Amino acid sequence: MPATWKAHTALFLVALIYGGNYSIAKVVLDDGYIQPKGFILLRVMTGVLLFTLLHRGWIREKINRADWWRLMICGLFGVAINQMFFFMGLKRTLPIHASLLMTTTPILVLIISSLLIRERITLRKIVGVILGAVGAVLLLTQGKQVGWSRTGLTGDLMVLVNAASYGLYLVLVRKLMLRYHPITVVRWVFSFGLLFVIPFGAGELVSVDWATFHTWIWLAVLYVLLFTTFFTYLFNAYALSVVTPSLVSFYIYLQPLLAAFIALLMGQDQLDWVKGGAAILIFSGVYLVSRTKTD
């Protein structure tokens, strides 16, 4: 299988995993089992452990001294700010609000890529991003009341900071992915991220009452630690070593579409013109962004 198709497969799996993360993680946060910053510290600690074991047992690649500063910045934006603000925001707002605000990421990545790495903003990319955004918003708002109140405004702003931080991370880490093995990069990104997260999350993690966890909560936590943390960063890292940050971020639009298809397969929803039209818009957008000549 060509590397480009492997990258698309990895990004598809990331979108599938993230599609379920909004609701699964919110169950743990809403019921107060783990507070947001404590949950993030647990995620980052798990990521450091798994990626370090994988790196030391398989890759054993060294980093040039000149690249340590970029890894540190990637740890700050790609792990610490990104994850903490998302979970803090998710606790204060609705999953649909978080999903809608995350659709700004591809637009932000397109702008940041143009400013920092001189990636051309072509007409095809602009049209592709617009088509994907329209399709995602149609799916997310279909039959739902979307009210923006002052109560959830703080949470919404936090999710927006998360989206901007993640977009900046995708652009900054691209250069490292082209120079080192993806596992090497993610190991050190998480290691630096841990240094930033510990002061904020240590108190909340220590105060967790693990005895109150029942089976479904343990499964939800395991999903977040193993899939939303380990596999998503691993798959995204590989994809970034092959394709541009713009294409990686664009797959965010696929998350609500996959969630809708899963609901259809489980008999929890029905196919209609909105879902069909949204699917056409999103896949058309993927095609346009991925087929840009400068990519």
Buried (B, 14 or more C-beta within 10 A) or exposed (E): EEEBEBBBBBBBBBBBBBBBBBEBBBEBBEEEBBBBBBBBBBBBBBBBEBBBEBBEEEBEEEBEEEBEEBBBBBBBBBBBBBBBBBBBBBBBBBBBBBBBBBBBBBBBBBBBBBEBEEBEBBEBBBBBBBBBBBBBBBBBBBEEEEEEEEEBEEBBBBBBBBBBBBBBBBBBBBBBBEBBBBBBBBBBBBBBBBBBBBEBBEEBBEEBEEEEBEEEBEEBBEBBBBBBBBBBBBBBBBBBBBBBBBBBBBBBBBBBBBBBBBEEEEEEBEEEEBBEBBBEBBBBBBEBBBEBEEB
